């Protein structure tokens, strides 16, 4: 288990490893206690719970976000796109937290274990005897899923339920966060309770007040002993985990998928800006700001949700197909590939003739393909294949025809013969198999 978030009140866990072949779903006392609370004393993992357990074992549950009162994840089903799944659990009131802290601080064994960042197994029973149930009843868990199944829970929510048990295997303090408080907040309350009990038990002795220091002296000392500036932060190779909006009920007028997508894009751009800020002097910088249309194409190339892609197309005057074609160009070459998507360049005919001769001389085969030159484009006669010279006048971009249009077909390279050979490879293999 890998907690990829540094926040104490929002913890994000990377997808868990497959767990097929294990006899019991959980390993620890807390994990098994969660499963027992979920399935109930007279219930086994039947129906949707059983299918949810299978989904969880098979790795269908993606990154899990835990916040007070809620767990969320994307769960793969039978369709290519995962479902947005959430589980709500009642949070403790202030009075319930007081009872739990009192129970934990009043027993030496509990206190010692918790101060050592371990959750004693019998804390659940002791708290229950005092009227506070740490482990939920199954009826307390409220599922929500974007799938059409109206079951309570559906198999996707059940898979999330079971994966929480595996989180508790590694860190039972996740249960406290689900109930409303992070580990540091809980431990701070426990320290205060323990200190108050120690002070109450200690004898009262008179203590002389400390001798004061004038503000002038303190200010002068601070000016004369300024600490050195801290080291710059380390460079980021990738942005942090993407945010997941955890509201169970949709908010009118708010597209949660679009907000999550834009938040992930903002994090990626912020990481890029930080990398640029940390570059040594003289290093090449990140490309300048993009125009509205280019930026929309860049967003479309990041495979956004379908509704977001439709809004990007509508906002830039593209058809969905035209935007998908532009996004494909962006994936292969960014602004340079986008610049040659529909525009030709003026090229010296002697250079084009030299390129065609280079292909003829270097071609691995009996006959090099015949090419028709049209300014900066070389079209292969008899094939739906084309090469286009990039804006830098050095790299060649492969294109193929589909839906009656020329689509980007791969990454560019300076070796024009290699680009053309890779582009025609499927046709050459097919002709070889038929000969």
ABEGO torsion letter per residue (X at the ends): XBBABABAABBBBBBBBBABGBABABABAAAAAAAAAAAEAABBBBEAAAAAAAAAAAGABBBBBBBBGBBBBBBBBABABBBBBBBBBBBBBAAAAAAAAAAAAABAAAAAAAAAGBBBAAAAAAAAAAGBBABBBAAABBBBBABABABOBBAAAAAAAAAAAAAAAABAAAAAAAAGBBAAAAAAAAAAAAAAAAAAABBBBBBBBBBBBBAAAAAAAAAABBBBBBBBBBBBABBBBBBBBABABBBBGBBAAAAAAAAAAAAAAAAAAAAAAABBBGBBBBBBBBBAAAAAAAAAAAGBBAAAAAAAAAAAGBBAAAAAAAAAAAAAAEAAAAAAAABBBBBBAAAAAAAAAAAAAABBEABBBBBBBBEABBBBBGBBBBBBBBAAGABBBBBBBBGGBBBBAEBBBABAAAAAAAAAAAAAAAAAAAX
